[in-house]
Amino acid sequence: MNRKIAQSNIAEKAADRSDARIRITLRQLEVFAATARSGSTRAAASHVARSQSAASSALVELEQTLGTPLFDRVGRRLVLNAQGEALLAASMLVLDATREIEGRFGGQLATPLRLAASLTIGEVLLPELLVLWREQYPEAAVQLTIGNTAQVVQSVLAFEVDMGFIEGARTHPDLRIRPWLVDRLVVVAGPSHPLAKRRLVSAKALGEALWAQREHGSGTREAVDRWLLEHVGAVKVGFEVGSAEAIKRLVARGVALACLSQHAVADEIASGRLVALKTAPAPAQRRLAIVMRRDRPLGASAKAFLQLCEGAGGP
């Protein structure tokens, strides 16, 4: 409700000035958006190549023009208030459109392609697609941030990236969630693990084994936990690690089992460093997804990359 009221207030003030010249500048909006992302004018100044005093002045001028503060001060950080949240989406639309214009008349894709991806997707699936992307658009820059699913969703919500690629099931009123690839989970063990020689591993044996799991917030962890609780019950988690590579190394030594994406363990299974266990029941499949903000149209770069991703196996 506060956000709707803030949007209404800004619209009313804009209408009052409809017959006047435009007083808000692109530089002010750029400083505002950078401050919203970083939480301080000092950090924002480095993003927009201005001094801190110039960035602070631009922000003060914007607030004076709109007649309202846009941030609350929490400790040493500037945090968007309801008025600031209402302005942020509109500001990003203006800035994105401006970059598109600059790029179009410059004869190239306008802005760097900014992506965030969960660990498995970012480390295993996207690199090949990014190579194809560079072959089609050799002048286009790419910025890829890798984190867990929760972090990717937050990056999209905060306007830090154009789109995110996630493994877990997520919903949010501000997000568009586009189903992408189907991923199968695989239970793996090291060749020396006692279960590695069994033709079929029972739920009882899985429940008695020691496990290495991803951290909470990981899409893989959520999917594995659901499968284990439904078919196996509580298991002994001996290792909780924020890296699939570290988990694979632990499992390869025979000290624990893990359940990971088939894409993440394909090379290790092919080389014999890991063994894929046949389990009863088999691990579930899951749908990987692409997430974008509802209120932020994709620019030319992001649209072209989305088409490439869908051509690689999306719906």
N, C-alpha and C positions, 0 to 999 in steps of 0.2 A: 504493500500500500504506500509506504514512504517513497518508494522508487517512482510509482505512478504520479504521486503528488509533485515530486521533484521535476519529472518530465513535463508536467502540466505547467509548473511555474516558469520553467525555462522557455516553453513554447509561448506563454503569455507575454513574457518580457521581449521575446524576439518579435512578436506581433506588434507590440507597442512601438518598436523601432523600424517597422517594415518600410517606412518612407524615408529612413535615414541611410546614410552611407554605412557600409560594412565596417565595423570597428574591430572585430576579432581578426587576428592575423594567423597565418599558417604557422609561424614561428611560435606563437603562444600555444596553439593546439599541440604542436610537436613537443614543447616543454611540458605541457600538462600531461600528455600521454606517457612520456618518459618518466615523469615523477610518479605517476600512478603505478607504473611497472616496478620502479626501483625503490620507492618509498622515501626519497630525499632529492632535493634540488642539486645537491653535490653530485650524486650519481647521475642524475638526469643531464647535468651540464656536459658530462663526458660523452653521453650518447648523442647529443645534438651539437657537439663541437662549439660550445659556448662557455664563458666563464660562469662560475657559480652565481656571481652577483647579477649577471645578465639573465641567467635562467630564473633566479628568484624574482627579478623585476618583471619578467614576462608573465610569470605566474600571478603576481600581484595585480598586474594590469588586466589580466583575463578575469580575475575575480571581481575587480572593480567594474569592469565593463558589464559583467553579468549581474552584478549587484548581490553576490552571494559567495560565501566561502565554499570551496570545493573539497577541502581536506580537513580532517581532525588530526591533531597532533597526539600521538600515543608514544610516550617516551621521546625518543629522538627520531621517530618515524612519522611520515605523513601518510595517513590512511584515508582513502576516499570516503566521503560521507554520502548521503543519499543524493545530493545534488551532483556530486562528482561522478557517481555511478551512472546517473542519467545522462551525463555529458559524454562519458567515455566512449560508448558505442557510436554516437554521432561523430565524435572527433576522429575515430578510427576510419569511419567511412570517408570522411573528407580527406584524410591523409592518404588513405589507400588510393582514392580516386586521383589525387594529385600525382602520386608516384606512377600510376598507370599512364597519365597524360605525358609525364616526362619521358617514360620509357617508350611510349608509342611514337613520339616525335623524334626520339633518339634512335629509332630503328631496331630496338631490342626489347626483350622481356623486361618489364619495368623494375621489379624489385627482386631481391634474393628470395628464393623459395625457402620458407621457414617451416620446418617440420619438427614434431616431437614424436617419439616412438617408444613403446615399451621394449624391454631388453631383447627378447627373442626376435621381435620384428626388426628393431633397429640394427641388431648385430648380424642377423642371418638373412632376412628377406629384403630389406630396403637397399642394401649396397648394390645388388645386381640391377635393381630398377633405377638407381641413381646413375649407374654407368650408362644405361640406355638413355636416360634423360640427358646426360652430358653429350652423348653422341648426336642427339636431335637438336640440342640448344647449347652449343659449346661455350657461349658467352654468359650463360645464366649461372649465377652463384647459388649455392645451396648451404643452408645452415640446418644441421640435424642435431637435436638434443635427445639423449637417451636417458630414460628413467623408468620407474615402475608405472603401472597403469594410473594410479591415483595422481602421480606427478604430471603425467601427460595430460590428463583431463584438466588439471589446474592450469597448465600452460595455455590450453585452448581457451578456457574461461577468462584468463587474464589478458587475452589478446597478444600473447607473446609469440604465438605461432599461427600459421594459416590453417593447419589441420594437424590432427594427431592420429596415431595408429595404436590401437589398444588390444589387449588380449582378454580383459575381464568384461563382465556385463556391467554396464553403467547407464544410468538415465539421469537427465538433468533438464529442467525446463528451458534452459538457454542453449542446449546442444541439439544438433542434428546428428544422429548416429546411423551410419551407412554400413550395412553388413558387407564384408569383404571376403576373405578366403576362409576355407574350412581347415582347421588344424586338428590333428590327432595327437593325443597324449600317449606317451610310451613309458612304461616302468623299466628302468635300467639298473643293472648291477655291474660290478667289476667282474672280470673273468674268474677271480679267486673267491668270490662270494659263494657261500654254501647253496644259495638258491639258483645260481647261474647254470647249473647242470640239470635242473629239473625241467621236464617237458611241460608241465603245467603247475603253476604256483597258485595255491589256494588262498582264499581270503584269510584263513587262520594263520597261514605262514606270513602273509603280508603284515598282519596285525602284530606278530611277534618280532618282526625285524626292526632294526634301527633305521631311521630315515633322515635324509638331508633335504631341507625344504627352503624355498625362497622366502623372503621377508613378507610380513603382512603389508598389504597395499599392492602386492604383485598380482596381476591377473592370473598367472600360472598358479600361484599359491591358492587363490580363491577357487579355481577350477579343481585342483587336486584335493583341497579340503572337502569340497562338496562330494566328490567321488568317493573319497575314503570314508566319510561319515555315513554315506548311504550304503556302501557295500562292505566295508571293513570294520568301521568303528574307529575309536581313538587309537592312534599309533604313537610310538615313541619317537619324538623328533630330537635327534641328537645334535643336529647342526641346522642353524637358521642363517642363511647366507644371502646377501643381496647381489649375487653374481652367479649366472648359470655356468660360466666357465669354472669358477671355484667349486661349485657343486659337482661338476663332471669330474674334476680332478680327485675330489674326495671319494666319489663313488668308484672311480677306476681303481683305487687302492683297496677296494673290497670292504670298506668299513661301514657302508650304508647303502640303502636303496634310494632312488629318486624317481619322480615322475615328471618328465619334461616334454616339451614340444618335440614332435618327430623332426622338425626342421633343425632344432638345436642340437640333436644328437646323431644326425644322419652320418656325418663323417666319422665319428667315434665308433659307431656300430659297424660301419663298412670296414674300418681298419682293425677291428677286434679289440679296441681299447675298452669298449663297453659292450654289454650283452643285453639285448632286448628280451625281457621276460614275457612269456605267454602267461597271462593271468586269468583267473576266473573269479569275478567277471573282468572283461576287458575295460581299460580306461575309456572315458568318454571322448567324443569329439566336441569341439567348440568352434564358434564362429569368430574370427578376428574382425575388427571393425575399424572404420575411419570416422573420426568425430570432428565436427566443425561447429562454429557458433551459428545459431539461427539468424542473428541480426547482422551478420557480416558476410556480404557477398564475396565470393572468391575472385581474386584478381586473375589476370591472364596466365601467370606462371602456375598458380595453384590449380586452375582449371585444367591446364594442359597436363600437369602431373597426375591429377585425379583420373583423367582419361587413360593415361598410361597404366595406372594401377588397376583400373577396371579391366583393361585389355589383358592384364596378366592373370586374370582368373576371378575377377569380381562378378557380382550379379549383373 
